[in-house]
Amino acid sequence: MRAMLRRLDHVAIAVRDADQAIPYYRDVLGLPVVGDELAEEPGVRLVYLDAGNSLLQLVEPAREDGPVAEFLDQYGEGLHHVCFATDDMADAVARLDGTGQTRIFRGGRDRLACFLVERPNGVRVELTETYRSLGITVAESSPEGR
């Protein structure tokens, strides 16, 4: 039987201003910026930093009425979600979503993605496809790549 989840894809940190946040992660921690894009549907700017075997994603709201802006108003800056890559989005959602309410959308790096409705241990979980990386590569032990 094939594994439902392939690997940890990224850890996302909600920030009010990615340009102000980047220097800490890039210059202090030494994580190179490997991508920067605007994801229209969720209304966010996504900055990707290579953390070795996964990515660190800075998530900045691109509009004031979006879910990340609401998150920042309620909780402030900090951990937003963890994201796992899957080879089969439909199967993973069917097996992990007990509510039937999970909505799949086109997310960052031109991949299908979704947030699970249930939050195990209070952690927001995203799933994303394992391909369509738009040239963003991360060092990893798997020969299959991203």
GROMACS elastic network, one bead per residue, 0.5 to 0.9 nm:
[ bonds ]
;  ai    aj funct       b0    kb
    1     4     6  0.88617   500
    2     5     6  0.88872   500
    3     6     6  0.64768   500
    3    86     6  0.83716   500
    3    87     6  0.85952   500
    4    85     6  0.89274   500
    4    86     6  0.62024   500
    4    87     6  0.73301   500
    4    88     6  0.73019   500
    4    89     6  0.88181   500
    4    91     6  0.75448   500
    4    92     6  0.58520   500
    4    95     6  0.85743   500
    5     8     6  0.82484   500
    5    84     6  0.63830   500
    5    85     6  0.58524   500
    5    87     6  0.72403   500
    5    88     6  0.85059   500
    5    92     6  0.74024   500
    5   127     6  0.84918   500
    6     9     6  0.85774   500
    6    84     6  0.71066   500
    6    85     6  0.53891   500
    6    86     6  0.51750   500
    6    87     6  0.68565   500
    6   130     6  0.75524   500
    7    54     6  0.84615   500
    7    83     6  0.88012   500
    7    84     6  0.56948   500
    7    85     6  0.55219   500
    7    86     6  0.74957   500
    7   130     6  0.87387   500
    8    11     6  0.80277   500
    8    53     6  0.83268   500
    8    54     6  0.63880   500
    8    55     6  0.85642   500
    8    82     6  0.76840   500
    8    83     6  0.61231   500
    8    85     6  0.62544   500
    9    53     6  0.84188   500
    9    54     6  0.53576   500
    9    55     6  0.62619   500
    9    56     6  0.87236   500
    9    82     6  0.79506   500
    9    83     6  0.54598   500
    9    85     6  0.54206   500
    9   127     6  0.86127   500
    9   128     6  0.78360   500
    9   130     6  0.82436   500
    9   146     6  0.89726   500
   10    48     6  0.87075   500
   10    51     6  0.88757   500
   10    54     6  0.54906   500
   10    56     6  0.54156   500
   10    57     6  0.63817   500
   10    81     6  0.85731   500
   10    82     6  0.61284   500
   10    83     6  0.52300   500
   10    84     6  0.70724   500
   10    85     6  0.86784   500
   11    54     6  0.80033   500
   11    55     6  0.65611   500
   11    56     6  0.51197   500
   11    57     6  0.60034   500
   11    58     6  0.86231   500
   11    79     6  0.77043   500
   11    80     6  0.78940   500
   11    81     6  0.61298   500
   11    83     6  0.61719   500
   12    55     6  0.85123   500
   12    56     6  0.60116   500
   12    58     6  0.58002   500
   12    59     6  0.65400   500
   12    78     6  0.84540   500
   12    79     6  0.61468   500
   12    80     6  0.53984   500
   12    81     6  0.52472   500
   12    82     6  0.61434   500
   12    83     6  0.77649   500
   13    56     6  0.76166   500
   13    57     6  0.61838   500
   13    58     6  0.50424   500
   13    59     6  0.59345   500
   13    60     6  0.86985   500
   13    77     6  0.72162   500
   13    78     6  0.52280   500
   13    80     6  0.51249   500
   13    81     6  0.72120   500
   14    18     6  0.88653   500
   14    57     6  0.84953   500
   14    58     6  0.60330   500
   14    60     6  0.61323   500
   14    61     6  0.82833   500
   14    68     6  0.70875   500
   14    69     6  0.88985   500
   14    71     6  0.80531   500
   14    72     6  0.69930   500
   14    76     6  0.79605   500
   14    77     6  0.52770   500
   14    78     6  0.54106   500
   14    79     6  0.62729   500
   14    80     6  0.54638   500
   14    81     6  0.86958   500
   15    18     6  0.60882   500
   15    20     6  0.88646   500
   15    21     6  0.71562   500
   15    58     6  0.64599   500
   15    59     6  0.58585   500
   15    60     6  0.52101   500
   15    61     6  0.78829   500
   15    68     6  0.88249   500
   15    72     6  0.75199   500
   15    76     6  0.80694   500
   15    77     6  0.51407   500
   15    78     6  0.69774   500
   16    20     6  0.85422   500
   16    21     6  0.85133   500
   16    59     6  0.81676   500
   16    60     6  0.55712   500
   16    61     6  0.69191   500
   16    69     6  0.80236   500
   16    72     6  0.73169   500
   16    76     6  0.85132   500
   16    77     6  0.69552   500
   17    20     6  0.54908   500
   17    21     6  0.64421   500
   17    22     6  0.88645   500
   17    59     6  0.87056   500
   17    60     6  0.60314   500
   17    61     6  0.82847   500
   18    22     6  0.58883   500
   18    45     6  0.80292   500
   18    46     6  0.83340   500
   18    47     6  0.72678   500
   18    58     6  0.64130   500
   18    59     6  0.72437   500
   18    60     6  0.59397   500
   19    22     6  0.54709   500
   19    23     6  0.75983   500
   20    23     6  0.66972   500
   20    24     6  0.82969   500
   21    24     6  0.59866   500
   21    25     6  0.70893   500
   21    26     6  0.89140   500
   21    58     6  0.79959   500
   22    25     6  0.54279   500
   22    26     6  0.58090   500
   22    27     6  0.79422   500
   22    33     6  0.81387   500
   22    47     6  0.83573   500
   22    49     6  0.88290   500
   22    58     6  0.81499   500
   23    26     6  0.50874   500
   23    27     6  0.51466   500
   23    28     6  0.69758   500
   23    29     6  0.88404   500
   24    27     6  0.55431   500
   24    29     6  0.64948   500
   24    30     6  0.84038   500
   25    28     6  0.58339   500
   25    30     6  0.63864   500
   25    31     6  0.57913   500
   25    32     6  0.81183   500
   25    33     6  0.87576   500
   25    49     6  0.77806   500
   25    56     6  0.89392   500
   26    29     6  0.58205   500
   26    32     6  0.55432   500
   26    33     6  0.67461   500
   26    49     6  0.76144   500
   27    30     6  0.51892   500
   27    31     6  0.73464   500
   27    32     6  0.84510   500
   28    31     6  0.82394   500
   30    51     6  0.89047   500
   31    49     6  0.56831   500
   31    50     6  0.56087   500
   31    51     6  0.59644   500
   31    52     6  0.84216   500
   31    56     6  0.86669   500
   32    48     6  0.84808   500
   32    49     6  0.54072   500
   32    50     6  0.56388   500
   32    51     6  0.80171   500
   33    36     6  0.78231   500
   33    47     6  0.72188   500
   33    48     6  0.58120   500
   33    50     6  0.65066   500
   34    47     6  0.78250   500
   34    48     6  0.55834   500
   34    49     6  0.55174   500
   34    50     6  0.63601   500
   34   135     6  0.88788   500
   34   136     6  0.61334   500
   34   137     6  0.78373   500
   34   138     6  0.88313   500
   35    46     6  0.78358   500
   35    47     6  0.56565   500
   35    49     6  0.71191   500
   35   109     6  0.87633   500
   35   134     6  0.88645   500
   35   135     6  0.87292   500
   35   136     6  0.65968   500
   36    45     6  0.72434   500
   36    46     6  0.56522   500
   36    48     6  0.62317   500
   37    44     6  0.84733   500
   37    45     6  0.57097   500
   37    46     6  0.53351   500
   37    47     6  0.65565   500
   37    48     6  0.87384   500
   37   108     6  0.75177   500
   37   109     6  0.79425   500
   38    43     6  0.73657   500
   38    44     6  0.58808   500
   38    46     6  0.61754   500
   38    47     6  0.88463   500
   38    62     6  0.77681   500
   38   108     6  0.78801   500
   39    42     6  0.61760   500
   39    43     6  0.57773   500
   39    44     6  0.53869   500
   39    45     6  0.61305   500
   39    46     6  0.71064   500
   39    62     6  0.86430   500
   39   106     6  0.83596   500
   39   107     6  0.63146   500
   39   108     6  0.58072   500
   39   109     6  0.84344   500
   39   110     6  0.86171   500
   40    44     6  0.67353   500
   40    45     6  0.85106   500
   40    62     6  0.84105   500
   40   107     6  0.84242   500
   41    44     6  0.80305   500
   41   105     6  0.78384   500
   41   106     6  0.72932   500
   41   107     6  0.74047   500
   42    61     6  0.86935   500
   42    62     6  0.87079   500
   42    66     6  0.69295   500
   42    67     6  0.74259   500
   42    68     6  0.83250   500
   42   105     6  0.87235   500
   42   106     6  0.88065   500
   42   107     6  0.74617   500
   43    60     6  0.88181   500
   43    61     6  0.63102   500
   43    62     6  0.51476   500
   43    63     6  0.60118   500
   43    65     6  0.88684   500
   43    66     6  0.61938   500
   43    67     6  0.82035   500
   43    68     6  0.82350   500
   44    59     6  0.63821   500
   44    60     6  0.55334   500
   44    63     6  0.73070   500
   44    66     6  0.80313   500
   44    68     6  0.74013   500
   45    58     6  0.79513   500
   45    59     6  0.58870   500
   45    60     6  0.50842   500
   45    61     6  0.62553   500
   45    62     6  0.59268   500
   46    57     6  0.63839   500
   46    58     6  0.57163   500
   46    59     6  0.50003   500
   46    60     6  0.65824   500
   46    61     6  0.88998   500
   46   108     6  0.71137   500
   47    56     6  0.81895   500
   47    57     6  0.55375   500
   47    58     6  0.50420   500
   47    59     6  0.67524   500
   47    60     6  0.83678   500
   48    55     6  0.62461   500
   48    56     6  0.57933   500
   48    58     6  0.65265   500
   48   136     6  0.85295   500
   49    54     6  0.87873   500
   49    55     6  0.56000   500
   49    56     6  0.50940   500
   49    57     6  0.63563   500
   49    58     6  0.81466   500
   50    53     6  0.77886   500
   50    54     6  0.65973   500
   50    56     6  0.64778   500
   50    57     6  0.89427   500
   50   136     6  0.89004   500
   50   137     6  0.80705   500
   50   138     6  0.60536   500
   50   139     6  0.80906   500
   51    54     6  0.54811   500
   51    55     6  0.51911   500
   51    56     6  0.61791   500
   51   138     6  0.76856   500
   51   139     6  0.84262   500
   52    55     6  0.73279   500
   52   138     6  0.61794   500
   52   139     6  0.52754   500
   52   140     6  0.69739   500
   53   138     6  0.61167   500
   53   139     6  0.52826   500
   53   141     6  0.76993   500
   54   138     6  0.62195   500
   54   139     6  0.75629   500
   54   140     6  0.75501   500
   55   138     6  0.71294   500
   59    68     6  0.76495   500
   59    80     6  0.82147   500
   60    68     6  0.71841   500
   60    69     6  0.79787   500
   61    64     6  0.69090   500
   61    65     6  0.87512   500
   61    66     6  0.68257   500
   61    67     6  0.79918   500
   61    68     6  0.54707   500
   61    69     6  0.54080   500
   61    72     6  0.87967   500
   62    66     6  0.77462   500
   62    68     6  0.86977   500
   62    69     6  0.82602   500
   63    66     6  0.57653   500
   63    68     6  0.87433   500
   63    69     6  0.72153   500
   64    67     6  0.86821   500
   64    68     6  0.85767   500
   64    69     6  0.56648   500
   64    70     6  0.79092   500
   65    68     6  0.84524   500
   65    69     6  0.64270   500
   65    70     6  0.70523   500
   66    69     6  0.53971   500
   66    70     6  0.64075   500
   66    71     6  0.87483   500
   67    70     6  0.50090   500
   67    71     6  0.60804   500
   67    72     6  0.86693   500
   68    72     6  0.61452   500
   68    73     6  0.85475   500
   68    80     6  0.85478   500
   69    72     6  0.51496   500
   69    73     6  0.62331   500
   69    74     6  0.86764   500
   70    73     6  0.50690   500
   70    74     6  0.62008   500
   70    75     6  0.85418   500
   71    74     6  0.51714   500
   71    75     6  0.58304   500
   71    76     6  0.70443   500
   71    77     6  0.84804   500
   71    80     6  0.81845   500
   72    75     6  0.52869   500
   72    77     6  0.58400   500
   72    78     6  0.84447   500
   73    76     6  0.58895   500
   73    77     6  0.88304   500
   75    78     6  0.79111   500
   77    80     6  0.82824   500
   79    82     6  0.82733   500
   79   123     6  0.89256   500
   80   123     6  0.81976   500
   80   124     6  0.68998   500
   81   115     6  0.89231   500
   81   123     6  0.64877   500
   81   125     6  0.56534   500
   81   126     6  0.67803   500
   82   123     6  0.75240   500
   82   124     6  0.65723   500
   82   125     6  0.52816   500
   82   126     6  0.61563   500
   82   127     6  0.86028   500
   83   115     6  0.86737   500
   83   124     6  0.86071   500
   83   125     6  0.57878   500
   83   127     6  0.54345   500
   83   128     6  0.69340   500
   84   125     6  0.76838   500
   84   126     6  0.63718   500
   84   127     6  0.50199   500
   84   128     6  0.63002   500
   84   129     6  0.85333   500
   84   130     6  0.88423   500
   85    89     6  0.87079   500
   85   126     6  0.86121   500
   85   127     6  0.57637   500
   85   129     6  0.54001   500
   85   130     6  0.51347   500
   85   131     6  0.87517   500
   86    89     6  0.60379   500
   86    92     6  0.70588   500
   86   127     6  0.67760   500
   86   128     6  0.61258   500
   86   129     6  0.52280   500
   86   130     6  0.55724   500
   87    91     6  0.88790   500
   87    92     6  0.85270   500
   87   128     6  0.85535   500
   87   129     6  0.59276   500
   87   130     6  0.56128   500
   87   131     6  0.80940   500
   88    91     6  0.54627   500
   88    92     6  0.61901   500
   88    93     6  0.86639   500
   88   129     6  0.72182   500
   88   130     6  0.86109   500
   89    92     6  0.51643   500
   89    93     6  0.60714   500
   89    94     6  0.84812   500
   89   104     6  0.85686   500
   89   112     6  0.76441   500
   89   113     6  0.78028   500
   89   114     6  0.86633   500
   89   127     6  0.74600   500
   89   128     6  0.71290   500
   89   129     6  0.64414   500
   90    93     6  0.52763   500
   90    94     6  0.60900   500
   90    95     6  0.86339   500
   90   104     6  0.89174   500
   91    94     6  0.50635   500
   91    95     6  0.61319   500
   91    96     6  0.85213   500
   92    95     6  0.51857   500
   92    96     6  0.59303   500
   92    97     6  0.81259   500
   92   127     6  0.81516   500
   93    96     6  0.51789   500
   93    97     6  0.53990   500
   93    98     6  0.88078   500
   93   100     6  0.87471   500
   93   102     6  0.73864   500
   93   104     6  0.87990   500
   93   114     6  0.83123   500
   93   116     6  0.78533   500
   93   127     6  0.82721   500
   94    97     6  0.58108   500
   94    98     6  0.78297   500
   94   100     6  0.80701   500
   95    98     6  0.76152   500
   96   116     6  0.76569   500
   96   118     6  0.89241   500
   97   100     6  0.59946   500
   97   101     6  0.75142   500
   97   102     6  0.66299   500
   97   116     6  0.63414   500
   97   117     6  0.70855   500
   97   118     6  0.74018   500
   98   101     6  0.82962   500
   98   117     6  0.85155   500
   98   118     6  0.79798   500
   99   102     6  0.73385   500
   99   116     6  0.89759   500
   99   117     6  0.71086   500
   99   118     6  0.78369   500
  100   103     6  0.87572   500
  100   117     6  0.87438   500
  101   116     6  0.83463   500
  101   117     6  0.68283   500
  102   114     6  0.67223   500
  102   115     6  0.66198   500
  102   116     6  0.57323   500
  102   117     6  0.59726   500
  103   113     6  0.85267   500
  103   114     6  0.59348   500
  103   115     6  0.73445   500
  103   116     6  0.82984   500
  103   117     6  0.89871   500
  104   107     6  0.88812   500
  104   112     6  0.65664   500
  104   113     6  0.55849   500
  104   115     6  0.78213   500
  105   111     6  0.83706   500
  105   112     6  0.56365   500
  105   113     6  0.54725   500
  105   114     6  0.61687   500
  106   109     6  0.87418   500
  106   110     6  0.62260   500
  106   111     6  0.56757   500
  106   113     6  0.60231   500
  106   114     6  0.84642   500
  107   110     6  0.59154   500
  107   111     6  0.54824   500
  107   112     6  0.58231   500
  107   113     6  0.55121   500
  107   114     6  0.80670   500
  107   128     6  0.80845   500
  108   111     6  0.60492   500
  108   112     6  0.82141   500
  108   113     6  0.80870   500
  108   128     6  0.89505   500
  108   133     6  0.87791   500
  109   112     6  0.89184   500
  109   131     6  0.89169   500
  109   132     6  0.64189   500
  109   133     6  0.53172   500
  109   134     6  0.57616   500
  109   135     6  0.88221   500
  109   136     6  0.82059   500
  110   132     6  0.60708   500
  110   133     6  0.72013   500
  110   134     6  0.72963   500
  111   128     6  0.64776   500
  111   129     6  0.57671   500
  111   130     6  0.81098   500
  111   131     6  0.71148   500
  111   132     6  0.58273   500
  111   133     6  0.75077   500
  112   127     6  0.83569   500
  112   128     6  0.57942   500
  112   129     6  0.57929   500
  113   126     6  0.69210   500
  113   127     6  0.54440   500
  113   129     6  0.66597   500
  114   125     6  0.84945   500
  114   126     6  0.55322   500
  114   127     6  0.54015   500
  114   128     6  0.67396   500
  115   118     6  0.87189   500
  115   124     6  0.72112   500
  115   125     6  0.57372   500
  115   127     6  0.63907   500
  116   119     6  0.70456   500
  116   124     6  0.72725   500
  116   125     6  0.57588   500
  116   126     6  0.61941   500
  116   127     6  0.76954   500
  117   124     6  0.81823   500
  117   125     6  0.83432   500
  118   122     6  0.86285   500
  118   123     6  0.88024   500
  118   124     6  0.77719   500
  118   125     6  0.81915   500
  119   122     6  0.50449   500
  119   123     6  0.51020   500
  119   124     6  0.51376   500
  119   125     6  0.66433   500
  120   123     6  0.56259   500
  120   124     6  0.74274   500
  120   125     6  0.80132   500
  121   124     6  0.87877   500
  128   131     6  0.87042   500
  129   132     6  0.76580   500
  130   133     6  0.79543   500
  130   145     6  0.85802   500
  130   146     6  0.57434   500
  131   134     6  0.87443   500
  131   145     6  0.84776   500
  131   146     6  0.55340   500
  132   135     6  0.80960   500
  132   146     6  0.78174   500
  133   136     6  0.53676   500
  133   137     6  0.72977   500
  133   146     6  0.64549   500
  134   137     6  0.87072   500
  136   146     6  0.81121   500
  137   140     6  0.89871   500
  137   145     6  0.76208   500
  137   146     6  0.65211   500
  138   145     6  0.80201   500
  138   146     6  0.74391   500
  139   142     6  0.88450   500
  139   145     6  0.84078   500
  140   143     6  0.78013   500
  140   145     6  0.73593   500
  140   146     6  0.88309   500
  141   144     6  0.88220   500
  141   145     6  0.85757   500
  142   145     6  0.62244   500
  142   146     6  0.89079   500
